[in-house]
Amino acid sequence: MVAEDINKDGSFKQTKGEIMCTVSNLAFIKHYYPDFHTILFVDKFTRPYYESFGITELFDEVNDIMLNEHVDIDKNVFWAAGKLMAQRITPGPTLTMDLDFWVRADISMFGIFDSDISCLWVEEINEKYYHRHEDALKNSNLKIECDWDQYGINVSFLYLKDEEFKNTYCDLSIEYMKSMYGKIPNNLSFEDKTKYILFAEQYLLNQIAKKYNKKVKVLVDDFYDITNLKHVESIGVHMKTCPKYIYHMGNHKHDYRAKNSFALEGIERFYKTTTSVITDDRFIRVINNIYNKSEYEGCFC
């Protein structure tokens, strides 16, 4: 997992629900896969923030060096660059999850870790959030040869089995982000900024997956139609059944920041699900600490 204060000013904060999601997800990962080596990548601002909850002690390793190093990437546009950099320096196979992703069951029973690549879903690109390759590459001076299609790989949950392919993907994505340094206007809307990071992180991944004949398994098979994608395989989980196994907060973050009834129900779900299954006292102690904190005492956004 990667937690970076891209503004480098100490303004990084998460909602109570997001923090509980991160802890619960980690608890279930260690519960079902105790041999997984868990790493949290932080910078000099996010480390003390997570330390204040006791979260850093729950990881097997905390890397507080990489995200402090200067790199010629505009993180106001490529805010997820740290995830690519973290994957690149971590020996594979790697499983990378967003801080708001929740695994709550043993998903290995679906063979999710048997594929070359596993992800949340494959999504069809659209003009609102994705650049087509011609538009994304026109100012980069890069020439990337692929059989371009209309699909990207959602990387909120991303398993990459092959070390060489992982490095090829990360190197290409990082090279693209560096090639765009200083070339993207500062006054772009959120949607227009998103087009660049989703090209680098998600659209490119699907294109080179096909180029290198990699098979992809999806956690959810009907959010977008995968019928005609020969390199993509379902594990038999659908939108209606996936909440029993996984959850991605995504746009629900707006509810958690509004502290509305949806958020309150979500916080209760994270807490009760975790405390009813997890037996490790370290995780129970931390999740209790977070659950009992007021949302208005300043440690949550």
N, C-alpha and C positions, 0 to 999 in steps of 0.2 A: 504494500500500500504506500501511497505517496501523498504527503501533506506539505504543500509549499505555500508560503506567503509571497505571491508573485509581486506584490507591491513593496516588499521588504521594509515595512514600516510598523509592524506589530498589529496590523488591523485584522489579521486572520482570526475569525471565530466561526464556530459551527452552531447549528441549532441543537437543542437538547436531543431531539430525535435522531439527528445525524450522528452525534457522538455515541448515543446508545446503539445505533445501527452498527457502527464501526466495532465497538466492543463486543456486541453479540455475535457479529459475523466472525470475528477472530476467535471467540470462544467456541463456536461450532466447528470452525476449521480445525482447531487443535483437538477438539473432542473426537471428531471422526477421522482425522488424519494427523495423529500425533507425531508422525515422522516428518511432516512438512516443516521446513525451516522458514519461519515467518520473519519478514524484514519490514520495518517502517522507515521510509526515507523522509527526513525532516530537514528544516533549515534552522538558523539560530533564533527564529521567531516562533516557529511551530513546535519546536522541541519543548520549550518551557510550557507552552499551552497544553500539550498532551501530558506532560509530566504532572501538571497541576491536578489532573484527574487520576493519576497513577497508571495511565495507559501504556506508557513506554516500557514499563516493567513486564508487561504481558507478552511482548514480542521477544523472539529469540535474539534478534539483532536490531539495533537502531543505527542507521547511517545518517550522521549529521554533517557530512563533509560535502558530498556531491552537489547538493542544492545550493550551497553557498559559493560555489565556484562560478566565475563569470563565463557566460557563453553568448555568442552573437546570435541570439534568438529573441525576437520580440514576444515576451510572455504575456503581454496584454492581448495579443492575437493568438499565440500558440501556448495557451495557459496549461495545456497538458503535456508540454515538452518534457517535464520532469519524469513522467511515466515512461516515455520512450528511453530516456537516458538511464533510468533505473533498470529497465529490462535489459538494456545493452550491457551493463556491467555485472549483471547477475547471471551466474552460470545456469543454463537450462537443464531440464524443462522448467519453465516459469509459469506461474499463475498470478496474474495481476488483476486486482479488483478495485473498483472505485470505493471511496470511503462510504458511499451511501448504498453499497450493494450488500445484500444479506443472503447468505446460504444458511438454511435452517434445517437441512436434512442431509443424509448421506447420498449425494448425487453421483458417487462413483458407481452405484448400482445400475446406472443408465449407460455406463461405458464412456462417460464424458471425457475421461482422461486417456482413452485409448486412441483418440484421433490425432492427426497432425496438428490441427487447430480446433479449439472449442471456444464458443462465444455465446453471448446472450441470444442474438439472432442476426440474420443477414437482412439488411434493410435497403429498400429501393431509394436511390438518391432522388432529390427533388430540388427545384430551383431556389427554394427558401433557405435551405441549410447546407447545400452542397454546391461546390464549383464543379463544372465539367472539366475534364483534364485540359482542354485547350485554354480555358480561362485561368485555371490554377497555375499552369506552367508558363504562360506567355511572358512573365517578367522574371522568371527564375534562372534562365540560361541553362536549364537542365533539359535533357532529352531522355525521356523514359519510354522505352518500347514495351508496350503491353497490348493485349487484345481487350481494349476498354469496353466494359459493359455498364449496366445501370445499377450496380449493387455495391454496397459497402458492408463492412463487418462491424457490428456494434461491439466495442471493446470495453464496456463497463465491467465485463467478465471476460478475460482472455487467457486461454491456456495455449502455450506454444511448446510443442514437444521437442522439436529439432533445433539444436543449438545454432547450426549454420544458417538455417532459414531465419531464426529469430534475429541473428545479427545482421543478416541481409536486409530484413524489414526495418529494423531500428536504424541502421546506417542510412538507408534510403530516405526514411522519414526525417531524420535529423538533418541530413544534407539538404533536403528540400526546405526545411524551416530556416536553416542558415542562409540558403540562397535568396530568401525573401526578406532578409534583414534590411530595414530601412526603405523598403519598396512598397509598403502597405500604408495607406493614409491613416492618420490618427483618428479621424472623425467618422469612421465607419460605424454603422449600427451593430448591435449584438449579432443579428442574423448574418450580416455580411462578414463579420469577423469569424463567425462559426464556420463559414464555408471553407476557410483556409485550414483550420485545425482538423475538421472532419475529412478533408481531402488527404491531409498528411497522415492521419492516424487510422482512419477507417476505410476510405475509398481505395487508397494505395494498397492496403493490406489484402483486400479481396482480389485486386488485379494481380499482384505477385503470387498470391496463393494459387491462382489458376496457372500462372506462368510456370511455376515450379511443381505443378501437379500435386498440390497438397489437398487433402481431404478435410472438410470442415463439418463439425457437429454443432448443432444449435440447441440451446436450452429450451427455446420456445420456437415452435415450427410454424405457427400460423399468424404471427403478427404481420409478416409479409409472406407472400406465396413463394415457396421454394421448389415448386413442382418441376420447373424447367432448369433448375440449377444442378447440373450433374455432379458437381464437386461438393455439394452440400447434403448432409444427412440429418434426418430427425432422430431424436432419442425417444420420441413418443410422448413428449410433454407439450401441452398446449396452453393458451392464455388462460383458460378456465381452470386448469389443473396446476399451473406453475406456482401459485401462492403456497401450496403445500411444501414446496421445496426451496424456492428462491423469491427474492423481491428486489427490485431496483427502484429507489426513491424517485430519481429523475425529476420531472416537473412537479412532483409532490413536495419538493423543497419549499415551494411557495406557500403551501399549507402550513408546513412546520414553522416557517418564519412568521406567518400570520397567527400562529398559536391557536388555531381554530379547533373545532371538534374532531376533524379528521386527524389532526396532529396529536391530540390528546389520546385518541383511540390507538394511534400508531405507537405512541410511547408505552402505553399499557401492554400492547402486543409484544413489543420488543422485550419488555421487562418480564412478563409472565411466561413467555415462551422460553426465555433464557433460564430463568430460575427454576423452571419445571423440568429441565433436561440437564443442564450443566451442573456438574458436581465439583468442579475445581474451585476451591475457596478463593483463589486469587481473583478469578473473574467475577464471582458472586460479590465479593467485597467491593470491587470497582463499580460494577453495575448498580449495586445498592447506593453507593456514594453519589453516582450521577443521578439516579432516579429520585433521590431525596433532595437534590438541589433545586432551589427555586429558579424558574426561568428568568427571573427578574433581578438576579443578584449580580449580573454583569459578566458571567463567564460564558454565556450563550449569546448568539446574535438574534 
